[in-house]
Amino acid sequence: MSDANQNSNEQSDFTKSNEDATQPVHLTQGEINALQKAILFLKFECEETESLLYSGSPLLNSVLEKVRDVSAFGEYAKELHSRPNEHAERFMRTKLERSYAEEIAPRERTEDQKIDILTSCMYPYPVK
C-alpha cells in the first residue's frame, strides 16, 4: 500500500466518531470526587435552564454511574441515591417547567415524554 493510501486510511479512522469506543482513564479519588460534584452541581444546583441539555444526558449519566462505582464512597453513594430526593425533584421539575415556558418554538410533549425527561434529569435519584 502506498504512503498516500495508508495516510488516507489513517485519517478516515481518525475522523470517525465512535461514541461506544472505550479508553482507559486513571483518576485519583480526589478527581473522582470533583467530577461527581461537578455533575451533581450541574444537575441539581445550576439554575440555568440550558444546563438541562447536560442534566439529562445519557452520556453524563453513564459517567456519573461509572465514577460512583469506582469511588471509595461508592456503596454509600448508591445507598443515598437509591432513595427519592424530594428537594432535588422539586428543583428539577421547576427548572424543566421554566425551560418549557422559555422555548421559542414550544413543542408538545406527552406526559410519558415529560416523565422520561424528568427521569433522565433526576438520575441517579429515582422519581417519586
KEBA-820045 format. One record per residue (C-alpha): residue number from 1; z, y, x. Coordinates in steps of 0.1 Angstrom, whole numbers, padded with zeros to 4 digits. Example, Ala and Ser with C-alpha at 12.3 -4.5 7.8 and 13.67 -1.06 7.14 Angstrom:
REM KEBA-820045
SITE   k     z     y     x
SITE   1  0078 -0045  0123
SITE   2  0071 -0011  0137
REM end
This chain:
REM KEBA-820045
SITE   k     z     y     x
SITE   1  0000  0000  0000
SITE   2 -0009  0034  0013
SITE   3  0017  0061  0020
SITE   4  0003  0082 -0008
SITE   5  0007  0053 -0033
SITE   6  0042  0045 -0021
SITE   7  0053  0081 -0023
SITE   8  0038  0083 -0058
SITE   9  0057  0053 -0069
SITE  10  0090  0066 -0054
SITE  11  0085  0099 -0071
SITE  12  0079  0083 -0105
SITE  13  0110  0062 -0101
SITE  14  0130  0093 -0092
SITE  15  0118  0113 -0122
SITE  16  0125  0085 -0147
SITE  17  0156  0092 -0169
SITE  18  0177  0061 -0174
SITE  19  0210  0070 -0191
SITE  20  0221  0034 -0190
SITE  21  0219  0030 -0153
SITE  22  0254  0028 -0137
SITE  23  0266  0043 -0105
SITE  24  0299  0037 -0088
SITE  25  0322  0067 -0087
SITE  26  0356  0067 -0069
SITE  27  0381  0092 -0083
SITE  28  0417  0099 -0073
SITE  29  0444  0097 -0100
SITE  30  0445  0135 -0099
SITE  31  0408  0137 -0105
SITE  32  0411  0113 -0134
SITE  33  0439  0133 -0149
SITE  34  0419  0166 -0145
SITE  35  0388  0150 -0161
SITE  36  0407  0137 -0191
SITE  37  0425  0171 -0196
SITE  38  0392  0189 -0194
SITE  39  0375  0167 -0220
SITE  40  0406  0168 -0243
SITE  41  0407  0206 -0240
SITE  42  0371  0209 -0248
SITE  43  0375  0187 -0279
SITE  44  0409  0198 -0293
SITE  45  0417  0232 -0279
SITE  46  0385  0251 -0273
SITE  47  0379  0274 -0303
SITE  48  0342  0279 -0297
SITE  49  0321  0261 -0323
SITE  50  0294  0255 -0296
SITE  51  0318  0231 -0280
SITE  52  0312  0206 -0308
SITE  53  0280  0197 -0290
SITE  54  0302  0181 -0264
SITE  55  0332  0172 -0286
SITE  56  0312  0146 -0305
SITE  57  0290  0134 -0276
SITE  58  0289  0096 -0273
SITE  59  0284  0101 -0235
SITE  60  0315  0122 -0231
SITE  61  0335  0099 -0254
SITE  62  0324  0070 -0231
SITE  63  0335  0089 -0200
SITE  64  0369  0096 -0217
SITE  65  0373  0059 -0225
SITE  66  0364  0047 -0191
SITE  67  0387  0071 -0172
SITE  68  0415  0063 -0196
SITE  69  0410  0026 -0190
SITE  70  0414  0031 -0152
SITE  71  0441  0057 -0153
SITE  72  0476  0049 -0141
SITE  73  0487  0061 -0175
SITE  74  0460  0042 -0195
SITE  75  0483  0020 -0215
SITE  76  0504  0049 -0226
SITE  77  0473  0069 -0235
SITE  78  0459  0040 -0255
SITE  79  0491  0038 -0275
SITE  80  0492  0076 -0280
SITE  81  0456  0077 -0291
SITE  82  0459  0048 -0314
SITE  83  0478  0069 -0339
SITE  84  0463  0097 -0361
SITE  85  0469  0132 -0348
SITE  86  0472  0155 -0378
SITE  87  0472  0187 -0357
SITE  88  0440  0177 -0339
SITE  89  0424  0166 -0371
SITE  90  0431  0199 -0389
SITE  91  0418  0218 -0359
SITE  92  0386  0197 -0357
SITE  93  0380  0199 -0395
SITE  94  0384  0237 -0393
SITE  95  0361  0240 -0363
SITE  96  0335  0218 -0380
SITE  97  0336  0239 -0412
SITE  98  0332  0271 -0392
SITE  99  0302  0255 -0374
SITE 100  0285  0245 -0406
SITE 101  0291  0280 -0420
SITE 102  0276  0296 -0389
SITE 103  0244  0277 -0389
SITE 104  0213  0299 -0390
SITE 105  0194  0272 -0408
SITE 106  0220  0253 -0428
SITE 107  0215  0216 -0430
SITE 108  0226  0194 -0459
SITE 109  0249  0166 -0448
SITE 110  0262  0138 -0469
SITE 111  0299  0131 -0469
SITE 112  0292  0099 -0449
SITE 113  0274  0120 -0422
SITE 114  0303  0145 -0421
SITE 115  0328  0117 -0417
SITE 116  0306  0102 -0388
SITE 117  0305  0136 -0371
SITE 118  0343  0141 -0376
SITE 119  0350  0106 -0362
SITE 120  0329  0112 -0331
SITE 121  0345  0146 -0325
SITE 122  0380  0131 -0331
SITE 123  0376  0103 -0305
SITE 124  0400  0090 -0291
SITE 125  0421  0096 -0322
SITE 126  0414  0077 -0354
SITE 127  0406  0098 -0385
SITE 128  0431  0095 -0414
REM end
